[in-house]
Amino acid sequence: MNARARFQSTKTYDVLAAAPLLLFYGFSLAGLEPQFDAALRLNPVWLSALQLTSLASFAFYLALVIALVFLRRMPVAKSDRLWPRALALGGSIALLVLPWLPAAPMTTASIAASALLTAGGTIAELFILAWLGRSFSLMPEARALVTRGPYRHIRHPLYLSGLVIALGAMLQFRQPWSLLVVLLTFALQIGRMHYEEQVLGRTFPDYAAYKARSWRLIPGLY
């Protein structure tokens, strides 16, 4: 094994490879303070509490992702091709376009719907991420085959939760542009799932049977 290959098998390389997304999550976490301040000023009180729940769960999610990058086990296989990694990066950050769009006029009902979707999706992500634990990956990599809990019937429950969050965020911005951003994000995530499944299928002999008895994203549909 040459020096480059030895370095790529180290924890240092594993963390450095995730550095762009770590920076994104870190800056996102640091930038939540104004949103908390705005949520505290919302009326009625129940709407403020709902928005604060959504923001708090998102903050915990970002912190957990950052922690797991340092704590997760090393991959046993990965896709080193540029395109699968670019899809993973794009799918992770595409929603960053939304804040650049014109804000939509919000009623109490639309604010509540947005907060419910984002809070519900993020709380689900927290549960799924905690279940996945040290097997968590940002890029198309195989660390362990997880087929129980939220993964029992759905192969990509994190992305399903992310779609719910995206729909909630979409309500805050003008149409049809925010819908197009969500559709682009979903298309990138579909490609991301495809390459993740390729890596897992090559690595784990039991993956084919698991794939045959589960759904990619939505039970009964897809």
C-alpha positions as CSV (number, residue, x, y, z in Angstrom):
1,M,0.0,0.0,0.0
2,N,1.5,3.4,-1.0
3,A,1.5,6.5,1.1
4,R,-1.6,8.0,-0.5
5,A,-3.6,4.8,0.0
6,R,-2.5,4.6,3.6
7,F,-3.5,8.2,4.2
8,Q,-6.9,7.6,2.6
9,S,-7.6,4.8,5.1
10,T,-7.0,7.1,8.1
11,K,-9.6,8.9,10.3
12,T,-8.0,12.2,9.4
13,Y,-8.7,11.7,5.7
14,D,-12.3,10.6,6.5
15,V,-12.9,13.8,8.4
16,L,-11.1,16.0,5.8
17,A,-13.2,14.5,3.0
18,A,-16.3,15.7,4.9
19,A,-14.9,19.1,5.6
20,P,-17.0,21.1,3.0
21,L,-20.2,19.8,4.5
22,L,-18.9,20.2,8.0
23,L,-18.3,23.8,7.3
24,F,-21.8,24.2,5.8
25,Y,-23.4,22.6,8.9
26,G,-21.2,24.6,11.2
27,F,-22.1,27.9,9.6
28,S,-25.8,26.9,9.5
29,L,-25.7,26.2,13.2
30,A,-24.0,29.5,14.0
31,G,-26.5,31.4,11.8
32,L,-29.6,30.2,13.7
33,E,-29.5,32.8,16.4
34,P,-31.5,35.5,14.4
35,Q,-34.1,32.9,13.6
36,F,-34.5,32.0,17.3
37,D,-34.9,35.7,18.1
38,A,-37.6,36.1,15.4
39,A,-39.4,33.0,16.6
40,L,-39.5,34.3,20.2
41,R,-41.4,37.4,18.9
42,L,-44.1,35.5,17.1
43,N,-47.7,35.6,18.2
44,P,-49.7,33.7,19.3
45,V,-47.6,31.9,21.9
46,W,-48.4,28.4,20.4
47,L,-47.0,29.5,17.0
48,S,-43.8,30.8,18.7
49,A,-43.4,27.5,20.5
50,L,-43.9,25.5,17.3
51,Q,-41.3,27.6,15.4
52,L,-38.9,27.3,18.4
53,T,-39.4,23.5,18.4
54,S,-38.6,23.4,14.7
55,L,-35.4,25.5,15.1
56,A,-34.2,23.6,18.2
57,S,-34.6,20.2,16.5
58,F,-32.7,21.5,13.5
59,A,-29.9,22.8,15.7
60,F,-29.7,19.3,17.4
61,Y,-29.6,17.7,14.0
62,L,-26.7,19.8,12.8
63,A,-24.8,19.2,16.0
64,L,-25.4,15.4,15.8
65,V,-24.2,15.3,12.2
66,I,-21.0,17.1,13.1
67,A,-20.4,14.8,16.1
68,L,-21.0,11.6,14.1
69,V,-18.5,12.6,11.4
70,F,-15.8,12.4,14.1
71,L,-17.3,9.4,15.9
72,R,-18.4,7.2,13.0
73,R,-16.6,4.0,12.0
74,M,-14.4,3.9,9.0
75,P,-15.9,2.9,5.6
76,V,-15.2,-0.6,4.3
77,A,-16.0,0.6,0.7
78,K,-16.8,3.8,-1.1
79,S,-17.4,5.4,-4.4
80,D,-14.3,7.4,-5.4
81,R,-15.8,8.7,-8.7
82,L,-16.5,12.4,-8.8
83,W,-20.1,12.3,-10.1
84,P,-21.6,10.3,-7.2
85,R,-19.8,12.5,-4.7
86,A,-20.9,15.7,-6.5
87,L,-24.5,14.4,-6.4
88,A,-24.2,13.8,-2.6
89,L,-22.8,17.3,-2.0
90,G,-25.4,18.9,-4.3
91,G,-28.3,17.1,-2.6
92,S,-27.0,18.2,0.8
93,I,-26.8,21.9,0.0
94,A,-29.3,22.6,-2.9
95,L,-31.9,24.0,-0.5
96,L,-29.4,26.8,0.3
97,V,-30.9,28.5,-2.8
98,L,-34.2,29.0,-1.1
99,P,-33.2,32.0,1.1
100,W,-32.1,33.9,-2.0
101,L,-35.7,33.7,-3.4
102,P,-38.4,36.3,-2.6
103,A,-40.2,35.5,0.6
104,A,-43.9,34.4,0.3
105,P,-46.6,36.3,2.2
106,M,-47.2,34.2,5.3
107,T,-50.4,33.8,7.2
108,T,-50.7,32.2,10.6
109,A,-51.9,29.0,8.9
110,S,-49.0,28.9,6.4
111,I,-46.4,29.6,9.2
112,A,-47.9,26.8,11.3
113,A,-47.9,24.4,8.3
114,S,-44.3,25.2,7.5
115,A,-43.2,24.8,11.1
116,L,-45.1,21.5,11.5
117,L,-43.5,20.1,8.4
118,T,-40.0,21.2,9.2
119,A,-40.2,20.3,12.9
120,G,-41.8,16.9,12.2
121,G,-39.2,16.1,9.5
122,T,-36.3,17.2,11.6
123,I,-37.4,15.3,14.7
124,A,-37.7,12.2,12.4
125,E,-34.2,12.9,11.1
126,L,-32.9,13.0,14.6
127,F,-34.4,9.7,15.5
128,I,-33.1,8.1,12.3
129,L,-29.7,9.6,12.6
130,A,-29.4,8.3,16.2
131,W,-30.5,4.9,15.1
132,L,-27.9,4.9,12.2
133,G,-25.2,6.1,14.7
134,R,-21.7,5.4,13.7
135,S,-22.8,3.9,10.3
136,F,-23.7,7.4,9.1
137,S,-22.2,8.6,5.8
138,L,-22.5,11.8,3.9
139,M,-21.0,10.4,0.7
140,P,-21.7,7.1,-1.1
141,E,-19.9,4.8,1.3
142,A,-20.5,1.5,3.1
143,R,-19.8,1.4,6.8
144,A,-22.3,-1.2,8.0
145,L,-25.6,-2.6,6.7
146,V,-28.5,-1.2,8.8
147,T,-31.8,-3.0,8.1
148,R,-33.8,-2.6,11.3
149,G,-35.8,0.1,13.0
150,P,-36.6,3.0,10.5
151,Y,-34.6,1.1,7.9
152,R,-36.7,-2.1,8.1
153,H,-39.1,-1.1,5.3
154,I,-37.5,2.0,3.8
155,R,-33.9,2.0,2.5
156,H,-33.5,5.8,2.7
157,P,-35.7,7.2,5.6
158,L,-33.3,10.1,6.1
159,Y,-34.0,11.4,2.6
160,L,-37.8,10.9,3.1
161,S,-37.6,13.1,6.2
162,G,-35.5,15.6,4.3
163,L,-38.2,15.8,1.6
164,V,-40.8,16.6,4.3
165,I,-38.5,19.4,5.6
166,A,-37.9,20.7,2.1
167,L,-41.7,21.0,1.6
168,G,-42.0,22.9,4.8
169,A,-39.2,25.3,3.9
170,M,-40.7,25.7,0.4
171,L,-43.9,27.3,1.8
172,Q,-41.8,30.3,3.0
173,F,-40.8,31.4,-0.5
174,R,-42.4,32.4,-3.7
175,Q,-43.8,29.9,-6.2
176,P,-43.0,28.4,-8.6
177,W,-39.4,29.0,-7.9
178,S,-39.2,27.4,-4.5
179,L,-41.0,24.3,-5.8
180,L,-38.4,24.0,-8.6
181,V,-35.6,24.1,-6.0
182,V,-37.3,21.3,-4.1
183,L,-37.7,19.3,-7.3
184,L,-34.1,19.8,-8.1
185,T,-33.1,18.7,-4.6
186,F,-35.2,15.6,-4.9
187,A,-33.7,14.7,-8.3
188,L,-30.2,15.0,-6.8
189,Q,-31.2,12.8,-3.9
190,I,-32.6,10.2,-6.3
191,G,-29.2,10.0,-8.0
192,R,-27.5,10.0,-4.6
193,M,-29.6,7.0,-3.5
194,H,-28.7,5.1,-6.7
195,Y,-25.0,5.4,-6.1
196,E,-25.3,4.6,-2.4
197,E,-27.2,1.4,-3.2
198,Q,-24.5,0.5,-5.8
199,V,-21.8,0.7,-3.1
200,L,-23.9,-1.2,-0.5
201,G,-24.8,-3.9,-3.0
202,R,-21.2,-4.5,-3.9
203,T,-20.1,-4.6,-0.3
204,F,-22.7,-6.6,1.6
205,P,-24.0,-10.0,0.3
206,D,-27.3,-9.5,2.2
207,Y,-28.1,-6.3,0.5
208,A,-29.9,-7.8,-2.5
209,A,-32.4,-9.6,-0.2
210,Y,-32.9,-6.5,1.8
211,K,-33.5,-4.5,-1.3
212,A,-36.0,-7.0,-2.6
213,R,-38.1,-6.8,0.6
214,S,-38.0,-3.0,1.1
215,W,-38.9,0.2,-0.6
216,R,-36.5,2.9,-1.6
217,L,-38.4,5.9,-0.2
218,I,-42.2,5.5,0.1
219,P,-43.8,2.1,1.0
220,G,-46.2,1.0,-1.6
221,L,-45.2,3.6,-4.1
222,Y,-41.4,3.8,-4.6
